[in-house]
Amino acid sequence: MLRIGNASGFYGDRFSAFREMLTEGPLDVLTGDYLAELTMLILAKDRLRDPELGYARTFLRQMGDCLGVAVERGVRIVVNAGGLNPPQLAKALSELAERQGIPLRVGQVVGDDLLPRAAEFGRPGLLAANAYLGAQGIAECLRAGADVVVTGRVTDAALVVGPAIAHFGWGPQDLDALAGAVVAGHVLECGAQATGGNYAFFAEHDIVHPGFPVAELHADGSSVITKHPGTGGAVTTETVTAQLLYETGGARYAGPDVTARLDTVRLTQDGPDRVRIDGVRGEAPPPTVKVGLNRLGGWRNEVVFVLTGLDVEAKSALVQRQLADALTDPPAELRWTLARTDRPDADTEQTAAALLHLTVRDPDAERVGRSLSAAAVELGLASYPGFHLAALPGPGSPYGVFESAFLDAKSVEHTAVTPDGLRIAVSPPPAVREVEPLPDPPLPEPLPPGPTRRAPLGLVAGARSGDKGGDANLGVWARSEAGWRWLAHTLTTDLLRELLPETADLTVTRHLLPHLRAVNFTVEGLLGEGVAAQARFDPQAKALGEWLRARRLDIPEALL
């Protein structure tokens, strides 16, 4: 058995988690995931300011706090904190260990940085272009005796799959075992989201300070998801289901090492805070690798007008007309959104107020900066009664655009740099397979007719949502077998569009996952040009699932 824990789900996660995971229970490997799509843009801006930056500096500070503990306990560290500059992080980490008198062997994985090939992608102004590498480079570094492996952009699950390959000796033909490790890696990658964090039914567990997850991996690729004894949160089939649905799509979950079949995943409660994952089948990976492209898209700004008391709609219409007249050279994009947070006969001024948001974007910083701010502020004594702003508008800020491209896997270098400086070229998988959508599985038997009651969907179903570039993912699972029989027949793409009007004109695809009692939706284009573009109120679709759970529909009374 190989015990792998996670101590970071994003750049900015709980700083103390590394020490907590190293001291509160046994581990063989500790991983950290730092690289969301938005993070790559942040690191690209760091690298523009200083060529020696471009990595997650938080990780270096975390190691300053507990590197000695990891080495003393024999826990190997695998992180993608190298970001856009793994060599520089590896160097800084070695220097840190030398200052502390700790013998340390550091390996690194490189080859993902494709910015020198920017012209191939036909996107001007690229700040970062990174291929999503697989797990083999990590495995090579660990086989060569690395205590710490730092990578650039690898798939999130590779942080778990790499140590498993090194430990169990799997080859590229061991597709089912690799797929099982990918599923375990996907559960671990977002940290406390697997142990009750951001969980739909959060009131059922103590999640004030949830622990981070641990996977007990076995040679056949099966695993048990758990956490250190005595830590907060909970590990249940539903907390694991929620994370499995996060940022996934159909039944085929493709990666550079293997395509995992999510429709084969079986979850079993294996005791308190223990969930067994088995039955996972794997297929050959696709012939291409994904490339994340980050570029500056232009400049944006936001003004929030506070509308209090009576005549909210009329006040909104007035200020919109006034600002339209005042902007002689308006931004390319203006978007008004009126949030009716006001209540009638409110007993506090704040609850009597609505918020009118103006978001603007333009290639020219001036159009969203001083001229817009001046036009809004100059209305201060000449507009609707009670005029004030939630905050003074700023000068505007740059926004980023994230896009995906795909390259032949054979055209992308994947190199493991061992602690001794040996560079090992990782070969692409010997067998590949195009990823094709699977036909929908048969629907379960519908529930017999019976009385219904109008109620929120969230009383009988959980949800977890997130972003994939400009698309949103929304997974919904039933809490019981009867609930699944109802959900599978009821929550169609047409009903989703009705419940979430923002999706009405967008392409929505539904995937059924019967073993998880879940339906998983992909909503194309909901997030515009990705999270960095800040195209909507919830730019990462984090709360899209909670909005859906709050919507009311006719639910069988037998479920309620």
C-alpha angles and dihedrals in degrees: 000000000000119000112210122179134187126223103174135039098176143000100284100032122141107313095208094053094094093057092042093052093046095049107032100062147351121293138167097194132017119200134192128196115202105155118094118159091260091049092062089059091048091051091046089057089049090052091051089057095044125010089210091063130066098110132097102272092190090071092057090053091048090053090049086061100045114008090112091054092053094050093044092052094042094240113152118217124220118180140157089217089119087085108167095348115042094158092058093048091048089052093047091048092051090050090050091052091048092052090051093045093242120144104229135174113203125193127186140198119218139166100084094099106098098165091115085062093050093126090066091066098053093224116128119216099026114175096181137011115180133172119221101240125198135237104272096088091054090050091052092053092049092048087053090058103262116168090194129025119195120190140180121224108346125149111279092241091052089077087069100031093054096059090044092054091049093047101042099031095234118176129207089269092063092087099156093051092046091049091051090053091048090055091048089048092051090052092050100041097083096049115213093016085086093051100051103291114138087001119160094229095042094148090069093068140039103254100158088116109005120194122237121256130263127197120208100205124199132202094258092055095256117129146183117227113213142136137232113289115266096017121127130259127043140263112215135149087261097051088050092045090053092055093044089058093048113111094345130117130187131005093277110074103190126205138158094264102038143342107243118211106226090187089069097053114120121195122197129178102239099184134306110338091355125113121179118215116197144138093060114156125203135205132194113284122253120270091243135063126218119247121201114215121198123187139155111265100187138273132315139187138179135211122189117201118198114221114191134193124338131017096024094161092049092047090051093050091049097053092044090054092045094051092046089056093046097052104079091173103031125194118264092250128033120175123185121197124181113204109197097211090146124108127205116254090006119190094214129047092233093057089048091059134092124199123230110198122200115191120184133185132185140152088240116075092206094060092059096035132050098001093051094044092049093049092052097044094046089064089065096107099022109057140061121340113273093023115179139135127237087231137346109272116249132222095275128258136233118260129205135225124216122202135167129228132176130223134185105271090228091062095059121082117227113187133178114206108202124213088259092056096254112148113218118192112219114219120222116252113286093227127041136179132197113247110242126177116257121233114258113270117241115281118248120250109285120244115262114259115275144142118306135200130207105247142139115284089229092073090073105019139048126214141195124188139180147148137283106182107296093344128086125221120209121183121187125187133188121233095220140025090253089050089053092052088055097040095050092055098037110040099069126158089258092055091046090055089050094049094043106038091186087072096049097104097034132093108261122188123193124206124191120217105181097179088059092040086233145132116206121201130197114201109196119217098000091126097045110214096354138278096305090058090061090215098165143022092269100033096184095042088236093146099035090103093051090051089053092048090054093056117101126232139153107287125183110257089225088069094045 
